Amino acid sequence: MLSEDGTEQLISEMIYEDDSANKQYDNVAKLDDIESQISTYGYGKNYGPFYKTNKSLCTVLMVISKTTKLFKWAHPALGTISFVCKTASKVGDQLVKTMYIKFYQAYDTAKPSNVRETQYWYYDSNHKNFAKSRTIKFSNTRPS
């Protein structure tokens, strides 16, 4: 990269395992060492089910059937979903939709503050009318 005065500035340096330049660094891991660390990485047992509710602003993307009032919606967390709505009538209409979530959590075996959450989203509070599922990963720090 060039600075404003035209001098070259190094912003990144790539070091290859067979390059003699890497001998000057003591923190370069060998390739097979990294692969063994990745293979032992994983999550433990799923805990749950737990339940939560989500309210999101959805937008009509497409009218599937005017007679049954079935629409294709853009949901911020789930992407594209379809459901019946008596109040919407055209593309662009918006609605606050309540969704019901049953979820399970598993903790990283190497770093328990990392969590994998598998969510099952439902249209009804009795968790019978399934909409979509998704899996998210996040870091969670617990108070001591």
TIVEX-228804 format. One record per residue (C-alpha): residue number from 1; x, y, z; residue in one letter. Coordinates in steps of 0.25 Angstrom, whole numbers, plus 5000, padded with zeros to 4 digits. Layout:
N
{sevex = NUM, px = X, py = Y, pz = Z, miti = a}
...
This chain:
144
{sevex = 1, px = 5000, py = 5000, pz = 5000, miti = m}
{sevex = 2, px = 5005, py = 5014, pz = 4997, miti = l}
{sevex = 3, px = 5004, py = 5025, pz = 5007, miti = s}
{sevex = 4, px = 5000, py = 5040, pz = 5004, miti = e}
{sevex = 5, px = 5014, py = 5044, pz = 5002, miti = d}
{sevex = 6, px = 5017, py = 5032, pz = 4992, miti = g}
{sevex = 7, px = 5025, py = 5023, pz = 5002, miti = t}
{sevex = 8, px = 5021, py = 5008, pz = 5002, miti = e}
{sevex = 9, px = 5015, py = 5002, pz = 5015, miti = q}
{sevex = 10, px = 5014, py = 4988, pz = 5018, miti = l}
{sevex = 11, px = 5000, py = 4984, pz = 5023, miti = i}
{sevex = 12, px = 5000, py = 4969, pz = 5022, miti = s}
{sevex = 13, px = 5011, py = 4958, pz = 5021, miti = e}
{sevex = 14, px = 5008, py = 4944, pz = 5016, miti = m}
{sevex = 15, px = 5017, py = 4933, pz = 5022, miti = i}
{sevex = 16, px = 5017, py = 4919, pz = 5016, miti = y}
{sevex = 17, px = 5021, py = 4907, pz = 5024, miti = e}
{sevex = 18, px = 5032, py = 4903, pz = 5015, miti = d}
{sevex = 19, px = 5037, py = 4918, pz = 5014, miti = d}
{sevex = 20, px = 5051, py = 4920, pz = 5021, miti = s}
{sevex = 21, px = 5045, py = 4933, pz = 5026, miti = a}
{sevex = 22, px = 5036, py = 4927, pz = 5036, miti = n}
{sevex = 23, px = 5048, py = 4922, pz = 5045, miti = k}
{sevex = 24, px = 5049, py = 4936, pz = 5051, miti = q}
{sevex = 25, px = 5035, py = 4935, pz = 5057, miti = y}
{sevex = 26, px = 5032, py = 4925, pz = 5069, miti = d}
{sevex = 27, px = 5017, py = 4926, pz = 5068, miti = n}
{sevex = 28, px = 5015, py = 4920, pz = 5054, miti = v}
{sevex = 29, px = 5007, py = 4907, pz = 5056, miti = a}
{sevex = 30, px = 5010, py = 4895, pz = 5047, miti = k}
{sevex = 31, px = 4999, py = 4891, pz = 5038, miti = l}
{sevex = 32, px = 4996, py = 4877, pz = 5043, miti = d}
{sevex = 33, px = 4996, py = 4883, pz = 5057, miti = d}
{sevex = 34, px = 4984, py = 4893, pz = 5053, miti = i}
{sevex = 35, px = 4977, py = 4881, pz = 5046, miti = e}
{sevex = 36, px = 4977, py = 4873, pz = 5059, miti = s}
{sevex = 37, px = 4972, py = 4885, pz = 5067, miti = q}
{sevex = 38, px = 4960, py = 4887, pz = 5057, miti = i}
{sevex = 39, px = 4956, py = 4872, pz = 5058, miti = s}
{sevex = 40, px = 4955, py = 4872, pz = 5073, miti = t}
{sevex = 41, px = 4946, py = 4884, pz = 5073, miti = y}
{sevex = 42, px = 4931, py = 4881, pz = 5075, miti = g}
{sevex = 43, px = 4919, py = 4883, pz = 5083, miti = y}
{sevex = 44, px = 4913, py = 4875, pz = 5095, miti = g}
{sevex = 45, px = 4899, py = 4870, pz = 5099, miti = k}
{sevex = 46, px = 4887, py = 4879, pz = 5094, miti = n}
{sevex = 47, px = 4880, py = 4885, pz = 5106, miti = y}
{sevex = 48, px = 4865, py = 4888, pz = 5105, miti = g}
{sevex = 49, px = 4855, py = 4890, pz = 5100, miti = p}
{sevex = 50, px = 4854, py = 4905, pz = 5104, miti = f}
{sevex = 51, px = 4843, py = 4914, pz = 5099, miti = y}
{sevex = 52, px = 4842, py = 4929, pz = 5094, miti = k}
{sevex = 53, px = 4834, py = 4938, pz = 5086, miti = t}
{sevex = 54, px = 4838, py = 4947, pz = 5075, miti = n}
{sevex = 55, px = 4831, py = 4959, pz = 5069, miti = k}
{sevex = 56, px = 4836, py = 4964, pz = 5056, miti = s}
{sevex = 57, px = 4831, py = 4974, pz = 5045, miti = l}
{sevex = 58, px = 4829, py = 4966, pz = 5032, miti = c}
{sevex = 59, px = 4827, py = 4971, pz = 5018, miti = t}
{sevex = 60, px = 4818, py = 4965, pz = 5007, miti = v}
{sevex = 61, px = 4827, py = 4960, pz = 4996, miti = l}
{sevex = 62, px = 4817, py = 4953, pz = 4987, miti = m}
{sevex = 63, px = 4802, py = 4950, pz = 4987, miti = v}
{sevex = 64, px = 4801, py = 4934, pz = 4986, miti = i}
{sevex = 65, px = 4785, py = 4934, pz = 4987, miti = s}
{sevex = 66, px = 4775, py = 4945, pz = 4988, miti = k}
{sevex = 67, px = 4764, py = 4936, pz = 4991, miti = t}
{sevex = 68, px = 4771, py = 4929, pz = 5003, miti = t}
{sevex = 69, px = 4779, py = 4941, pz = 5007, miti = k}
{sevex = 70, px = 4792, py = 4933, pz = 5006, miti = l}
{sevex = 71, px = 4804, py = 4943, pz = 5005, miti = f}
{sevex = 72, px = 4819, py = 4941, pz = 5004, miti = k}
{sevex = 73, px = 4826, py = 4950, pz = 5014, miti = w}
{sevex = 74, px = 4840, py = 4955, pz = 5017, miti = a}
{sevex = 75, px = 4844, py = 4952, pz = 5031, miti = h}
{sevex = 76, px = 4856, py = 4958, pz = 5037, miti = p}
{sevex = 77, px = 4861, py = 4946, pz = 5044, miti = a}
{sevex = 78, px = 4855, py = 4935, pz = 5036, miti = l}
{sevex = 79, px = 4856, py = 4940, pz = 5022, miti = g}
{sevex = 80, px = 4844, py = 4937, pz = 5013, miti = t}
{sevex = 81, px = 4832, py = 4930, pz = 5019, miti = i}
{sevex = 82, px = 4818, py = 4928, pz = 5015, miti = s}
{sevex = 83, px = 4806, py = 4930, pz = 5024, miti = f}
{sevex = 84, px = 4791, py = 4934, pz = 5023, miti = v}
{sevex = 85, px = 4787, py = 4948, pz = 5027, miti = c}
{sevex = 86, px = 4773, py = 4954, pz = 5027, miti = k}
{sevex = 87, px = 4778, py = 4969, pz = 5028, miti = t}
{sevex = 88, px = 4789, py = 4969, pz = 5016, miti = a}
{sevex = 89, px = 4784, py = 4971, pz = 5002, miti = s}
{sevex = 90, px = 4796, py = 4975, pz = 4993, miti = k}
{sevex = 91, px = 4811, py = 4974, pz = 4991, miti = v}
{sevex = 92, px = 4818, py = 4984, pz = 5001, miti = g}
{sevex = 93, px = 4808, py = 4983, pz = 5012, miti = d}
{sevex = 94, px = 4814, py = 4981, pz = 5026, miti = q}
{sevex = 95, px = 4810, py = 4974, pz = 5038, miti = l}
{sevex = 96, px = 4816, py = 4971, pz = 5052, miti = v}
{sevex = 97, px = 4816, py = 4956, pz = 5053, miti = k}
{sevex = 98, px = 4817, py = 4948, pz = 5066, miti = t}
{sevex = 99, px = 4825, py = 4935, pz = 5064, miti = m}
{sevex = 100, px = 4827, py = 4924, pz = 5075, miti = y}
{sevex = 101, px = 4841, py = 4918, pz = 5077, miti = i}
{sevex = 102, px = 4845, py = 4905, pz = 5083, miti = k}
{sevex = 103, px = 4860, py = 4904, pz = 5084, miti = f}
{sevex = 104, px = 4872, py = 4895, pz = 5089, miti = y}
{sevex = 105, px = 4886, py = 4900, pz = 5093, miti = q}
{sevex = 106, px = 4899, py = 4892, pz = 5093, miti = a}
{sevex = 107, px = 4912, py = 4897, pz = 5099, miti = y}
{sevex = 108, px = 4925, py = 4897, pz = 5092, miti = d}
{sevex = 109, px = 4934, py = 4886, pz = 5098, miti = t}
{sevex = 110, px = 4947, py = 4894, pz = 5097, miti = a}
{sevex = 111, px = 4941, py = 4907, pz = 5101, miti = k}
{sevex = 112, px = 4927, py = 4907, pz = 5109, miti = p}
{sevex = 113, px = 4924, py = 4921, pz = 5106, miti = s}
{sevex = 114, px = 4922, py = 4918, pz = 5092, miti = n}
{sevex = 115, px = 4907, py = 4913, pz = 5089, miti = v}
{sevex = 116, px = 4901, py = 4907, pz = 5078, miti = r}
{sevex = 117, px = 4886, py = 4909, pz = 5078, miti = e}
{sevex = 118, px = 4876, py = 4901, pz = 5069, miti = t}
{sevex = 119, px = 4863, py = 4908, pz = 5067, miti = q}
{sevex = 120, px = 4849, py = 4903, pz = 5062, miti = y}
{sevex = 121, px = 4840, py = 4914, pz = 5059, miti = w}
{sevex = 122, px = 4825, py = 4912, pz = 5059, miti = y}
{sevex = 123, px = 4813, py = 4921, pz = 5055, miti = y}
{sevex = 124, px = 4804, py = 4916, pz = 5067, miti = d}
{sevex = 125, px = 4807, py = 4917, pz = 5082, miti = s}
{sevex = 126, px = 4804, py = 4902, pz = 5084, miti = n}
{sevex = 127, px = 4817, py = 4899, pz = 5075, miti = h}
{sevex = 128, px = 4809, py = 4891, pz = 5065, miti = k}
{sevex = 129, px = 4809, py = 4899, pz = 5052, miti = n}
{sevex = 130, px = 4824, py = 4898, pz = 5048, miti = f}
{sevex = 131, px = 4829, py = 4910, pz = 5040, miti = a}
{sevex = 132, px = 4845, py = 4908, pz = 5039, miti = k}
{sevex = 133, px = 4857, py = 4904, pz = 5047, miti = s}
{sevex = 134, px = 4871, py = 4911, pz = 5048, miti = r}
{sevex = 135, px = 4884, py = 4909, pz = 5055, miti = t}
{sevex = 136, px = 4892, py = 4921, pz = 5061, miti = i}
{sevex = 137, px = 4905, py = 4921, pz = 5068, miti = k}
{sevex = 138, px = 4909, py = 4932, pz = 5078, miti = f}
{sevex = 139, px = 4918, py = 4935, pz = 5090, miti = s}
{sevex = 140, px = 4912, py = 4936, pz = 5103, miti = n}
{sevex = 141, px = 4919, py = 4941, pz = 5116, miti = t}
{sevex = 142, px = 4913, py = 4938, pz = 5129, miti = r}
{sevex = 143, px = 4914, py = 4946, pz = 5142, miti = p}
{sevex = 144, px = 4923, py = 4941, pz = 5152, miti = s}
